[in-house]
Amino acid sequence: MPPKRATTSSARSKRKAPEDAEGTLKKARTSSQYKDSTLVEGHEIVQRQFYPPEMTNERCLLYNHNEIERPIEELTRSMKETHKARAAVEVKDAVVHWFKCDLRTFDNKGLYLASEQAKSASVPLLCVYFVSPQDFQAHLTSPVRVDFILRTLEVLKKDLAELNIPLYVETVEKRKKLPERFLELMKELGVQHVYTNIEYEVDELRREALLTRLFTDQGISFSAVADTCVVSPGELSNLSGGQFAVYSPWYRAWSSYLNGRPQALDAFPRPAKNLEAAHSKFSSLFDCKIPEAPANKRLSQNEKTRFETMWPSGEHEANERLQKFIKTKVKQYKETRNLPADNGTSVISVHLSSGTLAARTAVREVRDANSTKKLDGGIIGHSSWISEVAWRDFYKHVLAQWPFVCMNKSFKPEYTNIAWEYSEEQFAAWCSGRTGFPIVDAAMRQLNHTGYMHNRCRMIVASFLAKDLLIDWRMGERYFMEHLVDGDFASNNGGWGFSSSTGVDPQPYFRIFNPLLQSEKFDPQGAYIRKWIPELKEIKAPAVHDPYGRGAEKQATKNKYPRPIVEHKQCRDRALNRYKQGLGRTTA
């Protein structure tokens, strides 16, 4: 079932804005909906070739008061209004599953439903994937992630071929042409039933709402299936009936929902095998090749070789990595998860973001290895890990309810009023790992070399950029997406919102990470720093955390390691003042 609409029109009429807010709302309705975003466009925060200027805080307010239809509501409405017509469509020559960020055969609800319909009608199941270079650019998909996706498609194509199911992959150069080409292809193949799994980013929801109506008008049933989250947006609500904006009560509701419905974690079987005749009838689909990466997302041959070794692709690798984590690390997860040198995490985020592993599978497998079936009980390592995976669901629920976070706005729009810095020199030092703060530099160098960064380090470097350097956090958000192999918009945006104090359930703005203290606490012996900063490999702790302040200046200078580009205490004071001025208050 599609996610439930957050607020119906009848509920809207009953839930009027308080009188003191009515004037603000009235002003918002008549205000300009977009602001002059020349400054942020110049720093590539807003991509004007794809999107309008940055929206105003007033437009965000209209979303918050249910006066603008959310994309998830638009999709839900289109599915409801076309339901009768879609249900009446008869199966023709085949049934199609459209793969996107669900590149697996096992525990894939949309794929399973497509297979079941094909089997019941005794027709083949076909699969398609569209490579969209403009979507890769608009969504800031990193070259290393594009490479991982294309390698995964090779694995998926082989797995499906063993079931006599073709995977047809086609490049559509112009993103706006995709619906038209999709419809044309379905007509060519004699397909009248299409299944896909819902994605919760704004572009994807709007496109699926459009496809639902477009296909219905042409006599084709298009079914968008809720499968991306363990618990879909709209299934949980707070006491007032709305979406949670704080993780802890949301997680209690999430755990309670699943503890009371253990069947919600049951796996969907792999698709049924097609008859051999599918090969001859759809030979061109079986024969298609996986294309090269678009020119602007292409890796060098050396990079391809390196990343293929670091990040083996496909669902088999995903499952092996999960099982190894369960057998060797999950019990100690609570104690080791914050130590970047210990590699105590599962490192399955690349598989969750590309869909080679269902989040439902991950939670179910760790639950089954626990001493209890309760997700929030039993062995602390198991329950802690499940609670971390749940953050992925939480941020997608937030994205569905507050879609403007997908449009270059803070969850707390008033934080847009903070006067950010845009120093190209300091931003370049941060990007290249040459800030003079070893823990920050080690983390950035890990990202640049591997396409990955430990989560504790993600928080450290994000706080440093947004609060020590006071650089617009959206520049860091973009840099992460353009370099991470596991880039997931909702999780990345949520993490940056937390660290910069502009997002949902963030740390208060007056809590500012001290990079030196973070370094000493989470990399006490400096092993992580020495691994990624060869200039400091001969320096021991505690000097390795601050070579210029702890007697290792001669060695650091000799090896050309940079001095700190800022002084933390001064930056902390500046950040506090800037946040207070921007917000016009002293509370978070």
C-alpha positions, -999 to +999 in steps of 0.1 A: +000+000+000+012+035-007+021+057+024-008+073+040-013+110+033-001+129+063-031+153+066-064+152+048-083+183+037-109+177+064-082+175+090-067+207+077-099+226+082-101+214+118-065+220+126-064+258+121-033+278+128-033+296+161-044+333+158-009+345+165+004+325+136-025+334+112-009+367+103+024+351+095+006+326+073-013+353+055+019+371+048+035+338+036+006+332+011+012+366-005+050+366-003+075+357-031+080+320-031+116+322-042+146+343-031+176+358-048+200+329-046+228+343-067+253+338-039+246+301-033+243+295-070+278+308-074+290+281-050+269+255-068+245+249-039+215+255-062+218+239-097+198+263-118+201+241-149+177+217-131+159+236-103+144+270-095+161+295-071+162+288-034+127+289-020+118+314+008+113+306+044+076+316+038+072+288+013+086+263+038+060+276+062+032+268+038+045+232+035+045+230+073+009+242+075-003+218+048-010+245+023+012+231-004+007+195-015+037+174-006+051+151-034+043+120-014+007+132-012+007+139-049+018+103-056-007+089-031-035+109-047-026+098-082-025+062-071-059+065-054-076+083-083-063+058-109-068+027-088-101+015-104-087+021-139-054+003-131-072-026-115-092-031-148-061-035-170-056-070-183-021-085-185-008-085-221+026-100-234+047-095-203+050-078-169+079-053-161+098-044-130+116-011-131+148-012-111+161+019-095+178+019-060+167-018-054+193-037-073+187-072-059+166-102-066+159-113-030+136-096-006+124-071-032+087-064-029+081-047-062+100-074-081+081-101-062+047-086-070+057-082-106+068-119-107+036-131-091+014-112-116+035-125-145+033-161-132-005-159-126-010-147-162+016-172-176+036-144-193+073-136-188+087-111-163+110-085-178+132-060-160+145-026-170+169+000-157+173+035-171+207+052-169+200+090-166+231+111-169+212+143-160+197+126-129+232+116-118+242+152-122+211+167-106+214+144-077+251+148-073+258+111-076+295+105-072+316+088-099+325+060-075+288+054-068+279+054-105+307+029-111+293+007-082+258+008-097+270-002-132+291-030-118+261-041-097+239-041-129+264-066-144+259-089-114+221-084-114+219-091-151+237-125-147+215-134-117+183-127-136+195-145-167+198-177-146+161-173-141+155-167-178+146-130-169+162-103-190+175-070-176+173-043-203+195-013-196+191+019-216+206+054-214+182+083-216+202+115-221+175+140-211+158+134-178+125+150-189+123+125-218+124+095-195+086+091-190+080+094-228+107+069-236+095+045-208+060+046-222+073+040-258+093+010-247+064-006-228+043-003-260+070-018-281+072-048-257+035-052-253+035-045-216+005-033-197+017-038-161+047-021-146+060-023-110+086-002-092+096+006-056+090+041-043+119+065-037+112+094-014+132+122-029+111+150-045+121+144-081+113+107-079+079+111-061+068+137-087+080+115-116+062+085-102+030+105-098+033+116-134+040+081-146+010+067-127-014+090-146+005+090-179+005+052-181-031+049-169-042+072-197-025+048-221-041+017-207-010+006-187-011-001-149+018+015-131+022+004-095+046+022-072+053-001-042+064+009-007+095-012+000+125+012+005+119+016+042+114-011+069+084+010+080+070+032+053+064+069+058+029+076+070+027+044+092+039+061+124+025+092+140+030+111+173+002+118+198-011+148+178-013+126+146+017+141+128+051+131+118+078+128+145+105+154+144+126+138+172+143+105+168+140+089+203+101+088+204+101+080+167+124+050+173+102+038+202+072+039+179+092+022+151+103-006+174+069-011+188+053-012+153+077-040+142+077-058+176+039-061+172+041-070+136+070-094+132+056-105+098+066-071+085+102-083+085+094-115+065+114-118+033+099-117-002+112-146-023+132-143-055+112-140-087+099-172-103+118-185-133+106-176-168+101-203-194+129-209-218+107-193-246+114-159-230+149-160-245+138-162-281+109-138-277+129-111-260+164-119-272+173-082-278+167-075-241+190-104-230+217-093-255+218-056-243+251-044-228+256-024-196+267+010-208+298+029-197+294+057-171+285+091-185+315+112-194+312+135-164+309+105-140+337+084-154+366+071-134+401+066-146+412+030-152+434+031-120+404+044-100+381+017-114+405-010-104+410+004-069+373+009-062+364-025-076+388-041-051+375-019-022+338-022-031+329-056-047+294-052-061+261-072-060+237-087-035+259-118-029+287-096-016+262-076+004+249-107+021+284-120+028+294-087+044+263-087+066+268-123+077+305-117+085+295-087+106+269-107+125+294-135+132+324-114+142+315-079+152+279-072+161+282-082+198+309-056+204+292-030+182+282-007+210+317-005+223+335-002+190+312+017+166+328+051+174+364+041+169+374+047+133+407+027+136+389-004+148+367-009+118+339-021+142+310-012+119+292-033+093+301-011+063+270-021+045+258+014+038+269+012+002+246-018-002+217-001+015+220+030-006+221+010-039+196-015-028+218-046-031+206-053+004+172-045+018+171-027+051+144-051+061+168-080+055+196-064+076+172-058+105+157-093+103+191-111+102+205-092+132+172-097+151+174-134+144+209-136+157+199-118+189+187-134+222+152-120+217+129-111+188+123-077+203+143-052+182+150-029+212+160-057+236+185-085+241+222-082+234+231-045+235+254-048+204+225-062+183+199-037+195+223-007+192+231-016+156+194-020+147+187+015+162+215+029+140+200+013+108+166+028+119+180+063+114+179+056+076+141+051+079+138+082+101+154+105+077+133+092+048+102+098+069+114+134+074+121+138+037+085+127+029+069+151+054+092+181+050+102+179+013+119+213+013+149+197+029+154+182-006+153+217-021+184+233-005+165+244+026+172+236+063+147+216+082+147+247+104+143+274+077+152+302+100+188+289+101+190+301+065+194+336+080+228+327+095+255+347+077+277+318+064+312+322+051+322+311+016+360+311+018+372+291-012+407+288+003+395+273+036+369+251+018+397+237-004+418+230+026+389+211+042+382+191+010+418+181+005+425+172+041+450+200+048+434+220+076+461+213+102+436+194+124+448+158+121+415+140+128+397+162+102+424+157+076+426+120+081+389+117+076+388+138+045+417+119+030+399+086+037+369+099+018+389+111-011+408+078-014+381+053-007+347+070-013+338+062+023+342+078+058+335+064+092+303+079+107+320+094+138+344+112+115+315+124+093+302+142+123+336+156+132+344+170+098+308+184+093+309+202+126+344+216+118+332+230+084+299+244+097+311+258+130+348+262+131+350+275+095+314+288+095+312+277+058+277+271+045+270+234+054+253+228+021+288+230+004+299+202+026+267+183+020+273+185-018+310+175-015+300+144+004+274+134-022+299+139-050+325+117-033+307+090-012+302+055-026+272+052-002+257+086-009+220+086+002+203+120+001+181+116+031+208+102+054+235+126+042+212+156+046+201+144+080+237+140+091+247+175+079+216+189+095+225+173+128+262+185+128+254+220+116+224+223+140+201+232+111+183+199+107+158+176+123+166+166+159+201+182+158+226+189+184+220+224+198+240+250+180+260+258+212+274+223+212+305+226+191+328+197+187+364+204+198+383+184+171+412+178+195+390+163+222+372+142+196+405+130+182+418+120+217+386+103+226+379+083+195+414+077+181+434+077+214+466+061+200+464+080+167+463+049+146+436+062+123+455+095+119+488+078+111+471+056+085+457+084+065+483+111+071+518+098+061+533+131+072+525+122+108+532+084+106+563+087+129+546+108+156+531+091+186+502+100+207+495+125+223+515+147+199+500+132+168+466+148+177+482+183+177+518+182+164+523+219+164+510+223+199+526+193+215+562+193+206+563+177+172+565+209+152+600+201+137+588+167+123+555+181+110+572+210+093+598+188+078+571+166+063+552+197+051+521+190+072+501+223+074+497+243+106+461+247+118+442+272+095+421+285+124+421+286+162+393+266+177+384+287+206+381+319+185+361+300+160+338+287+187+331+322+200+325+334+164+301+306+157+280+312+188+277+349+180+269+343+144+242+317+152+226+340+178+226+369+154+211+348+126+184+333+148+177+365+167+176+344+199+199+326+224+181+293+224+185+265+199 
